[in-house]
Each structure stands twice: as C-alpha cells, then as structure tokens.
Amino acid sequence: MTTLAVRGATLTYDVHGHGPALLLVPGGPADAQVFTHLRPLLAEDHTVVTYDPRGLGRSPLDGTPGPDPIRDHAEDVHRLLAEVGPADVFASSGGAITLLEHLRHHAADVRTVVLHEPPVTRYLPAFAGPDIPALFHEEGLAAAFAAFMKVVGVDPAPPLDPRAEGNFAYFFAHLMPAIGAYEPDVDALRETPARLVVAVGEESAHLPVHQAAHGLAAALGVTTAVFPGGHGGFDTDADAFAARLREVLKGC
C-alpha cells in the first residue's frame, strides 16, 4: 500500500506482480476491493496497479469535493500513471468515464484502454426510473442504494458495510451527478493515439449501460469486445474475465 498526495486528496494504491503495467480503474462507488478476485490472476504476468479513487475507501478528500469531479478523477489517474509508468488500463463503468476525460488531456500516459460498459448518458436508452441522486437527498442512502443496484441488475440489493456506506454517500452526492452530466469529446477520442476498446458483458444485454457501450463504440467507429459475465463480470467470472482481458490487450 502506497499513498500519493494529489490536489485536494490523498490517493492510496497497491502494486502487485511483475510484467507490463496494467491499471485497473473501479466504477462509480467502488474502490480497489472490487478487483480482489481479478487482481491476483492478472498479477501472474502483469504489474497490476489498483487504487481507491478520491473520496472512496482509503483515499480521503482534504476538504469538500471540487466543482468538476470527473476532471479531478482524471487528473488523479494522470498523477498515478506518472508514478507507475505508461500502462494499459481496464476501466469499469463510471471509471471508464474517468478515462474518457483522461484521454482528452493525457493520452500519452496509456497504451490500450478497455472501457467496460461506460454509462455515457447520450447513448443511454430512455430511462423511466428514479432520479437516484435526488432520491438520496430526499429519502436517504438505503433508498438510493436499492434503486441503483436494481439499475445495474442486482435485485435485491446486498447489505452495506460501513466502508461501502461512505463510498455510496460520496457517489450519490457528488460523483453520480457528474457522471450523468458528462459529455465525451468524441472527435478527440477518434484521434487519440491510444488504442480504445469498448467492452460489453455477455450477460448484461438487458442493462442500459450495455446499450450505452454499443452507442459509444458506434460513435467511435470501433466494434465492441464481449467479456464474460455481466456488468460486474470481472468479479463474478474472474478467471474467464482475466483470460479475455489478456486476449484483448494482445489485440486478439
């Protein structure tokens, strides 16, 4: 475990294994724990870097969140990659939104970026569900958490431990609204020197994020890469997921 001071926060990250650097970026309210099953599999032949994004897990904010959380999270990735060297990146869900912003400013940091079901709002189908950040402010954490987990295909919602409670409170209050408002620079992404792969889960075709990923891939002019499992396949189907990620990073 290593800490890194960044503007407005202190990041905590972990490095495991040997080989080409591979950064794993968790989605939305998640921190490095979400890669507990995937990380040791990839560390057999990669230097795997995992971290808790600012405001989540072991990475406390120095004060209140800034006005542009997506840019702050993207700059954190840049600072982290300055420490560990250029890397391939796997980014999940809201973490993929972070990488879309990072690529606008620091594409030279990365080689291949795998964007796993990024929830880009402009490509989401019409959604008749609740406004989850508003639900959080009006009815509290439990109601917002249950609604969010239903959206990502987990119903009923599992119990929350204290660490997860803090993560979801930050996510609903600050990060989720920013993710929902984010507009990627598609023209810049088409010109990026990094290799972009948009990934979808083979079991998540019924989820809005799956459709959003297809929309982004079409806009970028790339095909989607299918990965085992659903939106959280890296956790539920870790062995098959690691094998597929190795194939994609090799260009297969």
Secondary structure, DSSP 8 states (H G I E B T S, - for coil): -EEEEETTEEEEEEEESSSSEEEEE--TT--GGGGTTHHHHHTTTSEEEEEE-TTBTTB-BSSS--S-HHHHHHHHHHHHHHHH-SEEEEEETHHHHHHHHHHHHHGGGEEEEEEES---GGGS----S--HHHHHHHH-HHHHHHHHHHHTT--S-----HHHHHHHHHIIIIIHHHHHH----HHHHHH-SSEEEEEEETT-TTSHHHHHHHHHHHHHT--EEEESSSTTHHHHTHHHHHHHHHHHHTT-
